[in-house]
Amino acid sequence: MKQDKFLYFRAIGADAADDSGGDSACYPVSSLMGMIPTNDTVLALYFKPMKRGVPGGNELDDVTNFDNNDVVLLTIPDNTHLKAMTAIVQAINDYRNTIIVVANNDSDGTEYLANSGITSCALISINATYDNS
């Protein structure tokens, strides 16, 4: 049986402050849509959105139009995007991993994916057009 894998991110440092959307997130690997550089020191990971919908309606947005997908921004050393992307893909392909900690800014002990060069989780943006909560 195939086991699901998840990518974990935490943008906030203090444990007591990790209490709202955008502070930390865990995405199934299957929702990763792609990775692109946004500047010399930032790598963006795009995910199918956690929350979808249209205000006042039950229709789901088309996740392939990229207009409301979630994004995680990772800080890396200058122009090392390929190194970070390679490390993420290798971790995904490692059969031993179930939860892959990509970037954890926890002030009690930061943790970043080995051999990735990642130095911080700069932003987690849950881009929902409609909040069902």
N, C-alpha and C positions, 0 to 999 in steps of 0.2 A: 504494500500500500504506500502511495506517495504521501509524504509528510509536507504540510504547508510550511512555508518559511516566511519570516517577517523581518522588516527593516525598522530599527528603532532609532529615534532622534530625540534629543532634548536640547532646547535652546535656552532654557532658564537655568540659573545657577542654584539659587536657594531652594531647598526642599519645600519650605512653606509657601513658596510662590508658584509652585507647579500645580496650579488649580484651574486653568482655563485653556480653551482651545488655542493652539499656537505655542504652548509651553513645552509640550512633549507630544510625540505621536509614534504610533507603530502601524506600519502599512504592510499588507501582504505583498510579497514579491510580485505576485501576478498583477498588481495594480501599477507597477512601475512602467511608465510610458516612454521614458527616455531621460537622457542627461545631456546638458549643453553648458558650455562656458557662458557666463554673462559679462565677465571682465577678466583681467589677468589673475585675480585671486579669488574668484567665486565660481563654484560649480552649482548649477541648478538641476535638481531632480524633479521631474514632473510625474504626478500620480493621478490615477482616476480619482475623482473627488469622493471623499467620505460621505458627504451630504449632497444630494442632487434634488432637483425639482424646480418648479416654477411657482412663484407666489400666487396663491389662490387657486392652484390647480394640482392635478395629480400626475401630469406628464413629467417624464424624466428627461433631463437634458441629454443631448447626444454627447457622450464623453469624447468622441473623436474630433469634435470641433475645437478643442483646446481652450475654449473661452472661460471655463470655470474650473479647470483642474487645480488640484492642490500642488503646491511647490515647496520644496525644502532647499534652502540656500546653504551651502557649505563653504567655509573659508579654507583656502589652501595656499601654499607658497606660490609665488609667481610662476605662472605658466606650467603647472604640473597637473593639468586636467586629465591627461591620459593616464598618469600614474594613479590618480584617485579613482577614475572610472574602472581601470583594470582591477584594482584591489576590491572594489565593490562587486564586480562581476565574479571574481575568483571566490569571494566569500559566499556569494549566492550559490555557486556551483559546488562548494564544499559540502559533502553529504552530512558532515557532523553538525552543521549549524542549523538551528531552528529559529532562534531569535538572534539576528545579527545587529550588534550595537555599532552603528555607523558613526554617530557623533553624540556624545553625552557630556554636556557642559556642567554637570552636577558639581557644586562647590565642595561636596564631601569627597570627591574623587572623580576627576574627568576621565573619560575613556573615549578613544577614537580608534577607528578601524586600523588594524596593524598594516604597515607598509603602504598606507594610503596618502600620507602627508596631510590629512585633514587636521585642522587645528581648532575648528569651532563649528557649531551649528548656528549660523547667523539668523535664520528665520524659518519658521514653519507657518505657512499660510494655508488655512483651510478656506478655499474659495467657493463657498456655497452661495447660490443665488436664492436659496430657500432653506430655512432652518426648521426642521421638523420637530425640534425639541420644545 
